[in-house]
Amino acid sequence: MAKFFTQFSEHELRELISYAVREQLQNLFHRKEKEKHEEELLSIKQVCEIFKVSRQTVLDWRKKGLIQSISLNRRVFFLKNKLFDNLKQRNRILGEEI
């Protein structure tokens, strides 16, 4: 098996290492952020507090299909990332921003 060696200047080597480390840190950061948002469950009360709306409004949004929910042991929860995605999509359709 042939071995090949390439020579780099100190500056080139620093640039290569810097690029590789930066890329790995960005990948790690994005993966952690995605995991954090995917796992975060919100109760109806928390959704009410975030959007400053009544419990009935949240239940109406759910009934109309504007937001998705999951049920665990007869309790209703909302995945945080899905909640914001649903509302952003709805507001884009209506021409509003949240």
Buried (B, 14 or more C-beta within 10 A) or exposed (E): EEEEEEEEEEEEEEEEEEEEEEEEEEEEEEEEEEEEBEEBBBEBEBBBEBBEEEEEEBBEBBEEEBBEBEEEEEEBBBBBBBBBBBBEEBEEEEEEEE
